[in-house]
Amino acid sequence: MGAVAISCKTEVSAIYYALLQLGYEFYALDKAPDLALVLAGFRREEIGFDPSFFSAVKQASCAVYPYWPRAFALEVAAFHVCPKSQVFLDFPAYKQYIMDAPNIADRERDEGFWSWVERFPQALRSVMEDGGFREYLAWERSWMIQQRELWSRQIQSIGEITDVCEGLYHAPAVEVSTILTPIKCSYSADYFKQGNRLNVVLGSFRMDAIIHEYLHPVLRSVIQKHAQTVLACNPACSGIDSSYFAGGGAQGILSAFEEYMVRQLTDDLLESRFPESLDEYILRILRDGA
């Protein structure tokens, strides 16, 4: 059985603390008013670090969430730096992960991006040494204890769902590490797979978002098996933002269809509707029209 846990990651917290100081406008979205007020209280008139690196996170490539994909890229980078020295442990491995990501357009990971992201460890270190961040981190750790108690039953339910997926769909057993960082947008969920651990980074605990991210790698291999059928159907993928098409082309269509299928299957699993076969599930939705 794959384990499920709630935790925080200091390096990820530092990223969003830096963005908060630079006007990150999503920190209060769908958050309890008292929590939003606490977070706003951590804004500082004088920033104790050089803001030039983190000011480049916000881009115009995604109208819905302009911090995509650079905030996600930094979240992944946080797992590739040494916690003590804040230097890249294996930059080539990090680069390969980003280059293999099917939902990032090539124009968003060009040479300009790599020149920028190489500065991440130094920029991260300056934030983690900032007194304002250390004050915030102390508060976040106490908040995290409350979250573990608040969502214990839902965490158990997630484990029950992943157990069924392992048995029914032969999904690999994974440890689901739910990393909460309260500044992050409630509607932005990202995941990073590290061996048999799936790290899901969220701004608020959302059971549907955790299952959603868990299902991406589960469904991806099945969709790739039926790639030619998907491309021949060229499904409309109703409700999927244009950014998921990653600039168009075959990979863009497959990425958008994967997102569509993950949303459909998440809804079904949360209602305890487990398709007997993911192959038949995908082909049926293609026949009926996505």
SERO-4910 file (N, C-alpha, C, O; in steps of 0.05 Angstrom, whole numbers):
BEGIN
 pado doro    nc1    nc2    nc3   cac1   cac2   cac3    cc1    cc2    cc3    oc1    oc2    oc3
  Met    A     17    -24      0      0      0      0     18     25      0     36     27     16
  Gly    A     12     44    -18     26     69    -18     19     87      5     -5     89     12
  Ala    A     38    100     17     33    117     40     24    145     30     32    154      8
  Val    A      9    159     47      0    187     41      7    204     65      1    196     88
  Ala    A     18    227     60     26    244     83     23    274     75     24    281     52
  Ile    A     20    291     95     20    320     92     46    331    104     53    324    126
  Ser    A     59    348     89     83    360    100     87    387     87     72    396     71
  Cys    A    109    401     95    117    425     82    146    421     72    160    403     82
  Lys    A    155    438     54    182    437     44    193    466     45    183    484     32
  Thr    A    214    470     61    224    497     66    230    512     40    224    535     37
  Glu    A    243    498     21    251    511     -4    228    520    -20    228    542    -32
  Val    A    206    504    -21    182    512    -35    169    536    -21    159    554    -34
  Ser    A    168    535      6    157    557     21    172    583     15    160    604     13
  Ala    A    198    581     12    215    605      6    207    617    -21    207    641    -24
  Ile    A    202    600    -40    194    610    -67    169    627    -65    168    649    -76
  Tyr    A    149    617    -51    123    631    -50    125    655    -31    110    675    -35
  Tyr    A    141    654    -11    146    677      6    157    700    -11    149    723     -8
  Ala    A    177    693    -28    189    713    -45    168    725    -64    167    749    -68
  Leu    A    152    708    -75    131    718    -94    111    735    -79    101    755    -90
  Leu    A    104    729    -54     86    745    -39     97    773    -36     82    793    -38
  Gln    A    123    776    -31    135    802    -28    134    818    -54    135    843    -54
  Leu    A    132    804    -77    132    817   -103    104    820   -115    102    825   -139
  Gly    A     84    817    -99     57    823   -108     41    800   -118     21    803   -132
  Tyr    A     49    775   -110     34    751   -117      4    755   -109     -2    757    -86
  Glu    A    -13    756   -129    -41    764   -125    -60    741   -119    -84    746   -115
  Phe    A    -50    716   -118    -68    693   -115    -68    682    -86    -82    662    -81
  Tyr    A    -53    694    -68    -50    682    -41    -76    681    -26    -80    663     -9
  Ala    A    -95    700    -31   -120    701    -16   -143    687    -30   -165    685    -19
  Leu    A   -139    679    -55   -161    668    -71   -172    642    -58   -157    623    -55
  Asp    A   -198    643    -52   -212    620    -40   -199    611    -14   -200    587     -7
  Lys    A   -187    629      1   -176    623     27   -194    636     48   -208    656     43
  Ala    A   -195    624     72   -211    635     94   -201    664     99   -177    669     99
  Pro    A   -219    683    105   -211    711    109   -189    714    130   -171    730    127
  Asp    A   -191    699    152   -171    701    173   -143    692    164   -123    703    171
  Leu    A   -143    670    147   -117    661    137   -106    681    117    -82    687    118
  Ala    A   -123    692    100   -113    712     81   -102    736     95    -82    748     86
  Leu    A   -114    744    117   -105    767    133    -77    761    145    -60    778    145
  Val    A    -74    737    155    -48    729    166    -26    730    145     -4    740    149
  Leu    A    -32    719    121    -13    718    100     -6    747     91     18    753     86
  Ala    A    -26    764     89    -20    791     81     -2    805    101     14    823     94
  Gly    A     -4    797    126     12    808    147     42    802    144     59    815    157
  Phe    A     49    782    128     77    775    124     89    791    101    113    788     95
  Arg    A     74    808     87     85    826     67    103    846     81     96    856    103
  Arg    A    126    852     70    144    871     81    148    895     63    150    892     39
  Glu    A    149    919     75    154    943     59    182    942     48    187    951     25
  Glu    A    201    933     64    229    930     55    235    901     51    233    885     71
  Ile    A    243    893     27    249    865     21    278    860     29    296    875     21
  Gly    A    283    838     44    310    832     53    326    814     34    344    801     43
  Phe    A    319    814      9    333    798    -11    331    812    -38    314    830    -42
  Asp    A    348    805    -56    348    816    -83    324    805    -98    322    781   -102
  Pro    A    305    822   -107    280    812   -119    283    806   -149    263    796   -161
  Ser    A    306    811   -161    307    810   -190    302    782   -201    289    779   -222
  Phe    A    311    761   -188    307    734   -198    278    727   -197    266    719   -217
  Phe    A    265    730   -174    237    721   -171    217    739   -185    195    730   -191
  Ser    A    225    763   -192    207    780   -207    202    770   -235    183    778   -249
  Ala    A    220    752   -245    217    741   -272    200    716   -272    197    704   -294
  Val    A    189    708   -249    172    684   -249    146    689   -264    136    672   -278
  Lys    A    135    713   -260    109    720   -273    113    725   -302    129    742   -310
  Gln    A     98    710   -319    101    712   -348     73    717   -360     53    718   -346
  Ala    A     73    722   -386     48    727   -400     39    703   -416     20    705   -432
  Ser    A     52    680   -413     46    656   -430     21    642   -422      9    628   -439
  Cys    A     11    645   -398    -14    632   -389    -32    653   -377    -27    664   -356
  Ala    A    -54    659   -392    -72    680   -383    -86    673   -357    -91    691   -341
  Val    A    -92    648   -353   -107    640   -329    -90    642   -304    -99    651   -283
  Tyr    A    -65    634   -306    -46    634   -283    -19    642   -293     -3    625   -302
  Pro    A    -12    668   -292     13    677   -305     38    668   -291     60    673   -301
  Tyr    A     36    653   -269     60    642   -256     67    614   -267     86    602   -258
  Trp    A     51    605   -286     57    580   -300     73    587   -325     66    606   -339
  Pro    A     94    572   -331    104    547   -317    128    552   -298    139    534   -287
  Arg    A    136    578   -295    160    582   -280    158    576   -250    177    566   -238
  Ala    A    135    581   -238    132    573   -210    135    543   -207    148    533   -188
  Phe    A    122    528   -225    125    499   -225    154    491   -229    164    473   -215
  Ala    A    168    504   -247    196    497   -253    213    501   -228    232    486   -223
  Leu    A    207    522   -212    222    526   -188    215    506   -166    232    498   -150
  Glu    A    189    498   -165    182    477   -146    198    452   -151    208    439   -132
  Val    A    200    444   -177    216    421   -183    246    425   -176    259    408   -165
  Ala    A    255    449   -182    283    456   -175    288    453   -145    310    446   -137
  Ala    A    268    459   -129    271    457   -100    278    429    -91    290    425    -70
  Phe    A    271    409   -107    277    381   -100    304    373   -111    313    351   -107
  His    A    317    391   -125    343    385   -137    366    402   -125    388    402   -135
  Val    A    360    415   -103    381    431    -89    386    418    -62    369    405    -50
  Cys    A    411    421    -53    419    410    -27    406    427     -5    410    452     -5
  Pro    A    392    415     14    379    431     35    398    447     52    391    468     63
  Lys    A    423    438     55    442    452     72    456    475     57    459    497     68
  Ser    A    466    469     33    482    488     19    467    504     -3    478    523    -14
  Gln    A    443    495    -10    427    507    -31    443    510    -57    444    531    -69
  Val    A    455    488    -65    467    486    -92    454    463   -107    445    444    -94
  Phe    A    453    464   -133    442    443   -148    457    417   -144    482    416   -146
  Leu    A    443    396   -137    455    369   -133    461    356   -160    482    344   -164
  Asp    A    442    359   -179    445    346   -205    430    363   -225    407    356   -232
  Phe    A    442    384   -235    429    402   -254    421    387   -279    399    393   -289
  Pro    A    437    370   -291    429    356   -315    403    339   -311    386    338   -329
  Ala    A    400    327   -287    375    311   -282    351    330   -280    330    324   -290
  Tyr    A    355    353   -268    334    373   -266    326    382   -294    303    383   -301
  Lys    A    346    388   -310    341    398   -338    326    377   -354    308    383   -369
  Gln    A    334    351   -351    320    330   -365    291    328   -357    274    323   -374
  Tyr    A    286    331   -331    258    329   -322    241    351   -335    219    345   -344
  Ile    A    251    375   -335    236    397   -347    233    393   -377    212    399   -389
  Met    A    254    384   -390    253    380   -419    234    357   -427    222    357   -448
  Asp    A    230    338   -409    212    316   -414    183    322   -407    165    307   -414
  Ala    A    178    344   -393    151    351   -384    134    356   -409    140    374   -424
  Pro    A    112    341   -413     97    344   -437     79    369   -438     69    376   -459
  Asn    A     75    382   -415     57    404   -414     71    431   -414     58    452   -408
  Ile    A     96    432   -421    111    457   -423    120    461   -452    133    444   -463
  Ala    A    112    484   -463    119    489   -491    150    495   -493    162    505   -474
  Asp    A    161    488   -516    190    492   -520    199    521   -516    221    526   -506
  Arg    A    182    539   -524    189    568   -522    192    576   -492    204    596   -486
  Glu    A    180    560   -474    181    567   -446    205    554   -431    208    558   -407
  Arg    A    221    539   -446    245    526   -434    268    529   -454    283    511   -459
  Asp    A    270    553   -465    292    560   -483    317    567   -468    318    564   -444
  Glu    A    337    577   -482    363    583   -469    360    605   -449    374    606   -429
  Gly    A    341    624   -454    337    646   -435    327    635   -409    334    644   -387
  Phe    A    309    614   -410    299    602   -386    322    589   -370    324    592   -346
  Trp    A    339    574   -384    360    560   -370    381    579   -358    391    574   -336
  Ser    A    386    601   -371    405    621   -360    393    633   -335    407    638   -316
  Trp    A    366    636   -335    353    647   -312    353    627   -289    360    634   -266
  Val    A    344    603   -294    340    583   -272    366    575   -259    366    565   -236
  Glu    A    388    577   -273    414    570   -261    420    588   -237    437    581   -220
  Arg    A    407    611   -235    412    630   -213    394    623   -189    396    636   -168
  Phe    A    377    602   -191    358    596   -170    372    590   -143    363    601   -123
  Pro    A    392    573   -141    403    567   -115    412    592   -100    407    595    -76
  Gln    A    425    610   -113    435    635   -100    411    652    -91    411    663    -69
  Ala    A    391    654   -108    367    670   -101    352    657    -78    342    671    -61
  Leu    A    350    631    -78    337    616    -57    351    621    -30    338    625    -10
  Arg    A    378    620    -31    393    623     -6    388    651      6    386    653     30
  Ser    A    386    671    -11    382    698      0    355    701     13    352    715     33
  Val    A    334    686      3    308    687     16    309    672     42    298    681     62
  Met    A    322    649     43    322    632     67    338    645     89    335    637    112
  Glu    A    356    663     82    371    677    103    357    702    113    366    715    132
  Asp    A    334    709    101    319    733    108    304    729    134    291    709    137
  Gly    A    306    749    152    292    746    178    262    745    175    249    731    190
  Gly    A    251    759    156    222    758    151    212    731    143    191    721    151
  Phe    A    228    717    127    221    690    119    223    671    142    205    653    145
  Arg    A    243    673    159    245    655    182    221    659    201    212    640    213
  Glu    A    212    683    203    188    688    219    164    675    207    147    662    221
  Tyr    A    161    677    181    139    665    167    140    634    170    120    621    174
  Leu    A    164    623    167    167    594    168    159    583    195    148    561    196
  Ala    A    165    597    216    157    588    243    127    587    245    116    568    256
  Trp    A    113    607    233     84    606    233     74    583    216     55    569    224
  Glu    A     85    579    193     76    559    174     78    531    187     61    514    182
  Arg    A     99    526    202    102    500    214     80    494    235     71    471    237
  Ser    A     72    514    250     50    510    269     24    506    254      6    491    262
  Trp    A     20    521    232     -3    518    215     -5    489    204    -26    478    201
  Met    A     18    478    196     19    451    185     10    430    204     -4    411    196
  Ile    A     16    433    230      7    414    250    -24    413    250    -36    392    253
  Gln    A    -36    437    249    -65    439    248    -77    425    224    -97    412    225
  Gln    A    -63    428    201    -73    416    176    -73    386    177    -91    373    167
  Arg    A    -52    375    189    -51    345    191    -74    335    207    -86    314    200
  Glu    A    -81    348    229   -104    340    245   -130    344    231   -148    327    232
  Leu    A   -133    366    217   -158    373    203   -165    354    181   -188    348    177
  Trp    A   -145    345    166   -150    329    142   -143    299    145   -139    286    125
  Ser    A   -141    289    169   -132    262    173   -151    241    160   -141    222    148
  Arg    A   -177    246    162   -196    227    150   -194    227    119   -195    206    107
  Gln    A   -191    251    108   -188    252     79   -163    239     69   -162    227     47
  Ile    A   -141    242     84   -116    229     77   -120    199     76   -109    186     58
  Gln    A   -135    188     95   -140    160     96   -156    152     71   -151    131     59
  Ser    A   -176    168     63   -192    162     39   -175    162     14   -179    146     -4
  Ile    A   -156    180     12   -138    181    -11   -123    155    -13   -119    144    -34
  Gly    A   -113    146     10    -98    120     10   -115     97      1   -106     79    -12
  Glu    A   -141     98      9   -159     76      0   -163     77    -30   -165     56    -43
  Ile    A   -165    101    -42   -169    103    -71   -144     94    -85   -146     79   -105
  Thr    A   -120    102    -76    -96     94    -90    -92     63    -87    -80     51   -105
  Asp    A   -100     52    -65    -99     23    -62   -115      8    -84   -106    -11    -95
  Val    A   -139     18    -89   -157      7   -109   -143      9   -137   -144     -9   -153
  Cys    A   -132     33   -142   -119     37   -168    -95     18   -172    -90      9   -194
  Glu    A    -80     13   -150    -58     -6   -152    -68    -34   -159    -56    -48   -176
  Gly    A    -90    -42   -147   -100    -69   -151   -114    -72   -178   -111    -92   -192
  Leu    A   -131    -52   -185   -148    -54   -209   -134    -46   -234   -138    -59   -255
  Tyr    A   -116    -26   -233   -103    -16   -257    -73    -21   -258    -59    -12   -276
  His    A    -64    -36   -238    -35    -42   -236    -19    -17   -234      4    -16   -244
  Ala    A    -30      4   -223    -15     29   -219      7     24   -199      3      9   -179
  Pro    A     31     35   -204     53     30   -185     47     41   -158     36     63   -155
  Ala    A     55     27   -137     52     37   -110     70     61   -106     94     60   -111
  Val    A     59     83    -97     74    107    -92     68    118    -65     47    114    -53
  Glu    A     87    133    -55     83    148    -30     74    176    -39     89    190    -53
  Val    A     50    184    -32     39    210    -39     46    230    -17     36    228      5
  Ser    A     64    248    -24     72    269     -5     58    295    -13     64    307    -33
  Thr    A     39    303      4     23    327     -1     38    351     12     38    353     37
  Ile    A     49    368     -4     65    391      7     47    415      5     40    425    -16
  Leu    A     40    425     29     23    449     30     40    474     35     57    474     52
  Thr    A     34    494     19     47    520     23     25    541     20     17    547     -2
  Pro    A     15    553     42    -10    567     42    -10    592     24    -32    602     18
  Ile    A     13    603     17     13    627     -1      5    619    -29     -7    635    -43
  Lys    A     11    595    -37      5    586    -65    -25    587    -71    -41    582    -53
  Cys    A    -31    593    -95    -59    594   -104    -74    568    -98    -63    546   -103
  Ser    A    -98    570    -88   -113    546    -81   -120    529   -105   -123    505   -103
  Tyr    A   -122    542   -128   -130    527   -153   -106    517   -169   -110    505   -190
  Ser    A    -82    522   -159    -58    513   -174    -47    489   -159    -38    491   -136
  Ala    A    -47    466   -173    -36    442   -161    -15    431   -180    -20    430   -205
  Asp    A      8    424   -170     30    413   -187     41    388   -174     37    383   -150
  Tyr    A     53    371   -190     65    347   -179     93    343   -191     99    351   -213
  Phe    A    109    329   -175    136    322   -183    141    294   -173    140    289   -149
  Lys    A    147    276   -192    152    248   -185    182    243   -180    198    251   -196
  Gln    A    188    231   -158    215    227   -149    218    198   -140    212    191   -117
  Gly    A    226    180   -159    227    152   -152    198    142   -148    181    145   -166
  Asn    A    193    130   -125    166    120   -119    151    140   -102    130    133    -90
  Arg    A    160    165   -100    146    186    -85    134    206   -105    148    216   -123
  Leu    A    108    211   -101     95    232   -117     90    256    -98     75    255    -80
  Asn    A    104    278   -104    102    302    -89     81    320   -102     83    328   -125
  Val    A     59    325    -87     38    343    -97     39    369    -82     37    369    -57
  Val    A     43    391    -96     46    417    -83     20    433    -86     11    438   -108
  Leu    A      9    441    -63    -17    454    -62    -16    478    -43      0    480    -25
  Gly    A    -34    497    -49    -38    520    -31    -58    515    -10    -58    528     11
  Ser    A    -77    497    -15    -97    489      4   -101    459      0    -98    448    -22
  Phe    A   -109    446     22   -114    417     20   -139    413      4   -161    423     11
  Arg    A   -137    398    -18   -160    391    -35   -157    362    -43   -138    355    -58
  Met    A   -175    346    -34   -174    317    -39   -175    312    -69   -161    295    -80
  Asp    A   -192    327    -84   -195    323   -112   -169    330   -127   -162    316   -146
  Ala    A   -155    351   -118   -130    358   -131   -108    337   -127    -92    332   -145
  Ile    A   -107    325   -104    -87    304    -98    -92    280   -116    -74    269   -128
  Ile    A   -118    271   -117   -124    249   -134   -119    256   -163   -108    239   -178
  His    A   -125    280   -171   -120    290   -198    -91    286   -206    -84    275   -226
  Glu    A    -73    297   -189    -44    295   -195    -34    266   -194    -17    259   -210
  Tyr    A    -45    250   -176    -38    222   -175    -44    208   -201    -29    190   -209
  Leu    A    -67    215   -213    -76    201   -237    -61    209   -263    -62    194   -282
  His    A    -47    231   -263    -33    239   -287    -13    217   -296    -16    208   -319
  Pro    A      6    208   -280     24    187   -289     10    160   -293     19    144   -310
  Val    A    -12    155   -279    -27    130   -283    -40    130   -311    -38    109   -325
  Leu    A    -52    151   -319    -66    152   -345    -47    157   -368    -53    149   -391
  Arg    A    -25    170   -363     -7    178   -385      1    154   -402      1    155   -427
  Ser    A     10    132   -389     19    109   -404     -3     96   -420      1     86   -442
  Val    A    -28     97   -409    -51     85   -424    -58    103   -448    -63     92   -470
  Ile    A    -57    129   -445    -62    147   -467    -41    144   -489    -48    145   -512
  Gln    A    -16    141   -481      5    138   -500      1    112   -517      7    111   -541
  Lys    A    -10     92   -504    -16     67   -518    -36     71   -540    -35     58   -561
  His    A    -55     90   -536    -76     96   -555    -72    123   -569    -91    135   -578
  Ala    A    -46    131   -570    -40    158   -581    -51    162   -609    -62    183   -615
  Gln    A    -48    142   -626    -56    146   -654    -87    148   -656    -97    164   -672
  Thr    A   -101    134   -639   -130    136   -639   -138    164   -629   -157    176   -639
  Val    A   -125    173   -608   -131    200   -597   -126    221   -618   -142    239   -622
  Leu    A   -103    220   -632    -96    240   -652   -115    239   -676   -122    259   -687
  Ala    A   -124    215   -683   -143    212   -705   -170    225   -698   -183    236   -715
  Cys    A   -178    222   -673   -203    233   -664   -201    264   -660   -220    278   -663
  Asn    A   -176    273   -653   -171    301   -647   -193    313   -630   -207    331   -638
  Pro    A   -196    302   -605   -218    309   -588   -218    339   -581   -197    351   -578
  Ala    A   -242    350   -578   -244    379   -571   -236    385   -543   -227    407   -537
  Cys    A   -238    366   -525   -230    369   -496   -244    393   -484   -231    412   -476
  Ser    A   -270    392   -484   -286    415   -474   -278    424   -446   -275    407   -428
  Gly    A   -274    450   -443   -268    461   -417   -238    462   -411   -230    472   -390
  Ile    A   -221    453   -429   -192    453   -424   -180    479   -435   -185    485   -458
  Asp    A   -166    493   -418   -153    518   -426   -133    513   -448   -120    493   -449
  Ser    A   -131    533   -466   -113    530   -489    -84    526   -481    -69    514   -497
  Ser    A    -76    534   -457    -48    531   -449    -40    501   -447    -17    495   -449
  Tyr    A    -60    484   -442    -54    455   -440    -45    443   -467    -32    422   -467
  Phe    A    -51    457   -489    -43    446   -515    -13    451   -521     -3    442   -541
  Ala    A      1    466   -503     30    470   -504     39    478   -532     59    467   -541
  Gly    A     25    496   -545     34    506   -570     24    490   -594     30    496   -617
  Gly    A      7    470   -589     -4    454   -611     12    430   -619     31    423   -605
  Gly    A      5    417   -641     19    393   -650      9    369   -636     -9    370   -619
  Ala    A     20    346   -643     11    320   -631     14    319   -601     -4    310   -587
  Gln    A     37    328   -591     41    327   -562     22    345   -547     13    339   -525
  Gly    A     15    368   -559     -4    386   -547    -31    374   -545    -45    377   -525
  Ile    A    -40    360   -566    -66    347   -566    -66    325   -544    -86    322   -529
  Leu    A    -45    309   -543    -44    288   -523    -43    299   -494    -56    287   -477
  Ser    A    -29    321   -490    -28    333   -463    -55    344   -455    -64    340   -432
  Ala    A    -69    357   -474    -96    367   -468   -116    344   -462   -132    346   -444
  Phe    A   -114    323   -478   -131    300   -474   -126    286   -447   -144    278   -434
  Glu    A   -100    285   -440    -93    273   -414   -106    289   -392   -117    278   -373
  Glu    A   -104    316   -393   -116    333   -373   -146    328   -372   -158    326   -350
  Tyr    A   -159    326   -395   -188    321   -396   -195    295   -383   -213    293   -367
  Met    A   -180    274   -389   -186    247   -379   -181    246   -349   -196    233   -334
  Val    A   -160    259   -340   -154    260   -311   -177    273   -296   -185    263   -274
  Arg    A   -187    294   -306   -210    308   -293   -234    289   -292   -248    288   -272
  Gln    A   -240    275   -314   -263    257   -315   -259    234   -295   -278    228   -280
  Leu    A   -236    222   -295   -232    199   -277   -231    208   -248   -240    193   -230
  Thr    A   -220    231   -242   -220    241   -215   -248    243   -204   -254    234   -182
  Asp    A   -266    255   -220   -294    257   -212   -306    230   -206   -321    226   -187
  Asp    A   -300    210   -224   -312    183   -220   -301    170   -195   -316    158   -180
  Leu    A   -275    171   -191   -264    158   -167   -273    170   -141   -278    155   -122
  Leu    A   -277    196   -141   -287    208   -116   -316    201   -110   -325    203    -88
  Glu    A   -330    191   -131   -357    181   -127   -358    150   -125   -379    138   -128
  Ser    A   -334    139   -121   -330    110   -119   -339     95   -144   -348     72   -142
  Arg    A   -336    108   -167   -341     94   -193   -313     87   -205   -299    105   -215
  Phe    A   -306     62   -203   -280     53   -213   -284     37   -239   -293     15   -238
  Pro    A   -276     48   -262   -278     33   -287   -262      8   -285   -241      7   -273
  Glu    A   -273    -13   -297   -258    -39   -296   -233    -38   -313   -213    -51   -306
  Ser    A   -234    -23   -335   -211    -22   -353   -206      7   -361   -225     21   -371
  Leu    A   -182     17   -357   -176     45   -366   -175     46   -396   -181     67   -408
  Asp    A   -167     25   -410   -167     24   -439   -195     29   -449   -200     46   -466
  Glu    A   -214     14   -439   -242     16   -448   -253     43   -440   -269     55   -454
  Tyr    A   -246     53   -417   -255     79   -407   -247    101   -427   -263    118   -434
  Ile    A   -222    101   -435   -212    121   -454   -225    119   -481   -234    139   -492
  Leu    A   -227     95   -491   -239     90   -518   -268     97   -518   -278    108   -538
  Arg    A   -282     92   -496   -310     99   -495   -314    129   -496   -332    139   -510
  Ile    A   -297    144   -481   -300    173   -481   -293    184   -509   -304    204   -518
  Leu    A   -274    172   -522   -267    181   -549   -291    176   -568   -297    193   -585
  Arg    A   -304    153   -565   -327    147   -582   -350    166   -577   -364    175   -596
  Asp    A   -354    173   -551   -376    190   -544   -370    220   -550   -388    236   -552
  Gly    A   -344    226   -553   -337    254   -559   -328    268   -534   -345    273   -516
  Ala    A   -302    275   -532   -292    289   -508   -300    318   -508   -293    333   -490
***
